[in-house]
Amino acid sequence: MTGARWWPIAIGLVLGVTVLANVAVYWTANHDPSFAVEPDYYRRAVEWDSNVARERRSAALGWTVEARLAPPEDGHATLLVRVRGRDGAALDSADVRADASHNARGADVFPIRLVPVGDGEYAGAIPSARQGLWRIDLSAVRGSERFVERVTLDNGAAATP
């Protein structure tokens, strides 16, 4: 075969390899559970001012939360949250919810409704046995009052293989 015949084959191979590489990159980017994009990020950006105002109203309530995450048992970790009012009194009548995501798997978000266990404490199970750092977005609602806070919790060192 002469050099003139190899040129079209070489160009076709280069283009074919480029297409395959792009498909591989696309598949990897869309199937990596450690990669997370903020859901509906455009709407959140448009509503930035109202989110900041909500956080200020939340801080003005004077509520505080203490949260802890127990190491996993039986395939789930237990989230415990204690909610206190401005005067330090327990808030037992709040609707407490959380969105939990492990730092290594940010795309996996677990919405949790916590149930009251008394003395301003609420508990809920995260259906994951992962250990390490978790991002927890908490919200506590009582009547027209809404408190929000983001916390980072560690439920133990990750197991070594």
C-alpha positions in Angstrom: 0.0 0.0 0.0 1.2 3.4 -0.8 1.4 6.4 1.5 -1.5 8.0 -0.3 -3.8 5.2 0.8 -2.8 5.3 4.5 -3.8 9.0 5.0 -7.6 8.4 4.9 -7.2 5.4 7.2 -5.0 7.3 9.6 -7.4 10.2 9.7 -10.3 7.9 10.3 -8.5 6.1 13.1 -7.6 9.4 14.8 -11.2 10.6 14.6 -12.5 7.3 15.8 -10.1 7.4 18.8 -11.1 11.0 19.6 -14.8 10.0 19.5 -14.2 7.0 21.8 -12.2 9.1 24.2 -15.0 11.7 24.4 -17.6 9.0 25.0 -15.4 7.6 27.8 -15.0 11.0 29.5 -18.7 11.8 29.2 -19.6 8.4 30.7 -17.1 8.8 33.6 -18.3 12.3 34.3 -21.9 11.3 34.5 -21.5 8.1 36.4 -19.1 9.1 39.2 -21.0 9.1 42.5 -18.3 11.2 44.2 -19.0 14.1 41.8 -22.0 16.2 42.7 -23.7 19.2 41.2 -26.0 21.4 43.3 -29.5 20.5 42.3 -31.3 23.3 40.5 -28.2 25.5 40.9 -29.6 28.2 38.6 -32.8 28.7 40.7 -30.6 28.8 43.8 -28.4 31.5 42.3 -31.4 33.6 41.3 -32.8 33.2 44.8 -29.5 34.0 46.5 -30.8 37.2 48.2 -33.9 35.4 49.6 -31.6 32.6 50.9 -29.4 35.1 52.7 -32.5 36.7 54.2 -33.8 33.3 55.3 -30.5 32.6 57.0 -30.6 36.0 58.8 -34.2 35.4 60.0 -33.0 32.0 61.2 -30.1 33.5 63.1 -32.4 36.2 64.6 -34.5 33.4 66.2 -31.6 32.6 68.5 -32.2 28.9 68.2 -29.3 26.6 68.5 -28.7 23.0 67.4 -26.3 20.4 68.7 -26.0 17.5 66.3 -24.1 14.3 66.4 -23.9 11.3 64.2 -23.4 7.8 65.6 -21.1 5.3 63.9 -23.1 3.0 61.6 -24.8 -0.1 62.9 -26.8 -2.5 60.9 -26.3 -0.6 57.7 -27.4 2.8 58.9 -26.1 5.7 61.0 -28.2 7.5 63.6 -28.4 11.3 63.5 -29.3 13.0 66.8 -30.2 16.7 66.9 -30.9 18.7 70.0 -32.8 22.0 69.3 -32.9 24.8 71.9 -34.6 28.1 71.9 -33.1 31.6 72.6 -33.6 31.0 76.3 -31.9 27.5 76.2 -35.2 25.7 76.7 -35.8 22.5 74.7 -38.0 22.9 71.6 -40.1 19.7 71.5 -42.8 20.8 69.0 -40.7 21.4 66.0 -40.7 19.6 62.6 -37.1 18.7 62.1 -35.7 17.5 58.8 -32.3 17.0 57.4 -30.6 16.3 54.0 -27.4 14.3 54.6 -24.6 13.6 52.2 -21.3 11.9 52.7 -18.3 14.0 51.6 -17.0 11.1 49.4 -20.4 10.6 47.7 -21.9 14.1 47.4 -24.4 13.1 44.7 -26.1 10.7 47.2 -28.4 12.9 49.3 -30.5 11.2 52.0 -33.6 13.3 53.1 -34.5 12.4 56.6 -37.5 13.4 58.8 -36.3 13.3 62.4 -38.7 12.1 65.1 -38.8 13.7 68.6 -37.4 11.6 71.4 -37.9 14.1 74.2 -36.1 17.0 75.8 -35.7 18.8 72.5 -33.9 15.9 70.9 -34.8 14.4 67.6 -33.5 11.2 65.9 -33.4 9.8 62.4 -31.6 7.1 60.5 -29.3 7.7 57.5 -29.5 4.5 55.3 -25.8 4.3 54.8 -22.9 2.5 56.5 -20.3 5.1 55.4 -18.0 6.5 58.0 -16.3 9.9 57.8 -17.4 13.4 57.2 -21.1 14.1 56.4 -22.7 17.4 55.3 -26.0 17.8 57.1 -28.5 20.6 56.1 -30.9 20.9 59.0 -34.2 22.7 59.1 -36.5 23.0 62.2 -40.0 24.5 61.7 -42.3 25.5 64.5 -45.4 27.4 63.4 -44.3 30.3 61.2 -40.7 30.1 62.5 -38.1 28.3 60.4 -34.5 27.7 61.5 -31.9 26.4 59.0 -28.3 25.4 59.6 -25.6 23.4 57.8 -23.3 21.3 59.9 -20.4 18.9 59.1 -20.3 15.8 61.3 -17.8 13.0 61.6 -19.1 9.6 62.6 -15.8 7.8 63.0 -12.8 7.0 61.0 -13.3 5.2 57.7 -12.5 1.6 57.8 -9.3 0.5 56.2 -9.5 -2.2 53.5 
